[in-house]
Amino acid sequence: MNGHGSNWQGKTALITGGVTGIGLGIARAFAAQGMDLVLTYRNQAHRDEAAAWFVANGYAAPRFARLDVTDRAGWAALAAEVGPVHVLVNNAGVSVFGPTDEASHDDYDWIMGVNFGGIANALVAMLPGMKAHGQGGHVVNVASMAAFCAGPQAGIYTASKFAVRGLSESLRYNLAPYGIGVSLMCPGLTRTNAWGSALKRPEGFAGSGFAPVDRAELEAFGQAFELGMDPLEVGEKTLRGISENRFLILTHPDHREDFEEIHAELMAALPDEPIPPGRAEIERLRREANRAAAAGSRIGISDLT
């Protein structure tokens, strides 16, 4: 299935946080292609609303699984229960803001635990089965444009998305020999309720270093999300990206100026001086190894020197 084309009929997709927002947008796009859906959720009302939408629109009812993505035992049970999975979409996350210099251990542990740890838990639980069934497949790790663009109010969130980006870039080389593609999907502003994450902080992480949540201020911030892209459009672009086996799926054209600035800053920071032949050879071998890995070869440490 690596380089899948468009034959998704009957393939099973597991989407975390699949009953609202971007997760539901992806689920809707997948359902239109005849995919068998497994959607994880936390909120029963959101699960019921999503179930009603699929019934009302004539689609087969998805399978729903209540899951906290930080719960490793829950992941193990889900992996045993759900059967073969062809597409794994790691979408669940929290969007929390506050000045990084004031953050507490609880702030780090909660945000990183969900946004990065939740994906790690999914991979540990689901990849053995995806590799074993031998039919190939695809992993989509949903990050954010924060995987490229940092700012003063979202340091831990940004760190989590940078981490997902780095993990995904390496993982694609590991999974290529199994016919399993990997995509890093980075949406920009989307019409979702992600802005309300700070209102759902678990009691176990109550010791925040950030100022207490001002609900009125947060709701005013949430109005910006109403200007965002329709989640279904994000879902359709995600489906197109994995059908083309693209590693990087950027759904919004809004960030060209940012990328141009980042590129210019990187190039300007490189010293303009000769590279010793020995070092140049090591980097050449690294690049060759990466190209071979992307083509399906298994790479060991000995291939790098």
Residue pairs with C-beta under 8 A, 6 or more apart in sequence:
1 11
1 86
1 135
1 136
1 137
1 138
1 179
1 180
1 181
2 136
2 137
2 138
2 176
2 179
2 180
2 181
2 245
3 181
3 244
3 245
4 136
4 138
4 181
4 242
4 243
4 245
5 243
6 33
6 243
8 30
8 33
8 34
8 35
8 239
8 243
9 33
9 34
9 35
10 34
10 35
10 36
11 35
11 36
11 86
11 87
11 137
12 35
12 36
12 37
12 38
12 82
12 83
12 84
12 85
12 86
12 87
13 27
13 30
13 35
13 36
13 37
13 38
13 85
13 86
13 87
13 88
13 89
14 38
14 39
14 40
14 78
14 82
14 85
14 87
14 88
14 89
14 126
15 23
15 26
15 27
15 30
15 37
15 38
15 39
15 40
15 89
15 91
16 23
16 40
16 67
16 69
16 89
16 90
16 91
16 92
16 118
16 122
17 23
17 40
17 41
17 42
17 69
17 91
17 92
17 93
18 24
18 26
18 27
18 37
18 38
18 39
18 40
18 41
18 50
18 62
18 89
18 91
19 27
19 39
19 41
19 43
19 46
19 47
19 49
19 50
19 64
20 43
20 46
20 50
20 192
20 193
21 190
21 192
21 193
21 194
21 231
22 91
22 142
22 187
22 190
22 192
22 231
22 234
22 235
23 39
23 89
23 91
23 92
24 39
24 50
24 53
24 231
24 235
25 190
25 230
25 231
25 232
25 233
25 234
25 235
25 236
26 89
26 91
26 140
26 231
26 234
26 235
26 238
26 239
27 37
27 39
27 50
27 62
27 235
28 53
28 232
28 235
29 232
29 235
29 236
29 238
29 239
30 37
30 87
30 235
30 239
31 37
31 54
31 59
31 60
31 62
32 59
33 239
35 87
36 60
36 63
37 62
37 63
38 62
38 63
38 64
38 65
38 82
38 85
39 47
39 50
39 62
39 63
39 64
39 65
40 64
40 65
40 66
40 67
40 69
40 78
40 92
41 47
41 50
41 64
41 65
41 66
41 67
42 66
42 67
42 68
44 66
47 64
47 66
50 62
50 64
51 61
51 62
51 64
54 60
54 61
54 62
55 61
63 82
65 78
65 81
65 82
67 74
67 75
67 78
68 74
69 75
69 90
69 92
69 114
69 117
69 118
69 119
69 121
69 122
70 113
70 114
70 117
70 118
70 121
71 121
72 121
72 124
72 125
75 121
75 122
75 124
75 125
75 126
76 125
78 125
79 125
79 126
79 128
79 129
84 129
84 130
84 133
84 135
85 126
85 129
85 130
85 137
86 130
86 135
86 136
86 137
86 138
87 137
87 138
87 139
87 140
87 242
88 122
88 126
88 130
88 137
88 138
88 139
88 140
89 139
89 140
89 142
89 238
90 118
90 119
90 122
90 123
90 139
90 140
90 141
90 142
91 140
91 142
92 114
92 118
93 114
93 115
93 118
93 142
93 160
93 194
94 110
94 111
94 114
94 115
94 157
94 197
94 200
95 154
95 157
95 194
95 195
95 197
96 107
96 110
96 111
96 154
96 156
96 157
96 197
96 198
96 201
96 210
97 153
97 154
97 157
97 198
97 210
98 107
98 153
98 208
98 209
98 210
98 211
99 152
99 153
99 155
99 210
100 152
100 155
100 156
102 209
102 210
103 155
103 156
103 208
103 209
103 210
104 207
104 208
104 209
105 207
106 205
106 206
106 207
106 208
106 209
107 156
107 205
107 208
107 209
107 210
108 156
109 205
110 201
110 202
110 205
111 156
111 157
111 160
112 156
112 159
112 160
112 163
114 160
115 157
115 160
115 161
115 163
115 164
116 160
116 163
116 164
116 167
119 141
119 164
119 167
120 167
123 139
123 171
127 139
127 175
130 137
130 139
130 178
130 180
131 175
131 178
131 180
135 179
136 178
136 179
136 180
136 181
137 179
137 180
137 181
138 180
138 181
138 182
138 183
138 242
138 245
139 168
139 171
139 175
139 180
139 181
139 182
139 183
140 182
140 183
140 185
140 238
140 242
140 249
141 164
141 167
141 168
141 171
141 182
141 183
141 184
141 185
142 185
142 187
143 161
143 164
143 165
143 168
143 184
143 185
143 186
144 157
144 161
144 186
144 187
145 186
145 187
145 188
145 250
145 252
145 254
145 255
145 258
146 154
146 157
146 158
146 161
146 162
147 158
147 161
147 162
147 164
147 165
147 184
147 186
148 165
148 186
148 255
148 258
148 259
148 262
149 158
149 255
149 258
149 262
150 158
151 158
161 186
164 184
165 184
165 186
168 182
168 183
168 184
168 247
169 184
169 247
171 182
172 181
172 182
172 247
172 294
173 290
173 293
173 294
173 299
174 293
175 181
175 182
176 293
176 294
176 295
176 296
176 297
177 296
177 297
177 298
181 242
181 245
181 247
182 247
183 238
183 241
183 242
183 246
183 247
183 248
183 249
184 247
184 248
184 249
185 238
185 241
185 249
185 251
186 248
186 249
186 250
186 251
187 229
187 234
187 251
187 252
188 228
188 229
188 251
188 252
188 254
188 255
189 224
189 225
189 227
189 228
189 229
189 252
189 254
190 225
190 228
190 229
190 230
190 231
190 234
191 225
191 226
191 227
191 228
191 229
191 230
191 231
192 225
192 228
192 231
193 222
193 225
194 225
195 218
195 221
195 222
195 224
195 225
196 218
196 222
198 213
198 218
199 213
199 215
199 218
201 208
201 213
229 251
229 252
233 251
234 251
237 249
237 251
238 249
238 251
241 249
242 249
275 283
282 304
282 305
285 303
285 304
285 305
286 304
289 299
289 303
289 304
290 299
292 299
292 303
293 299
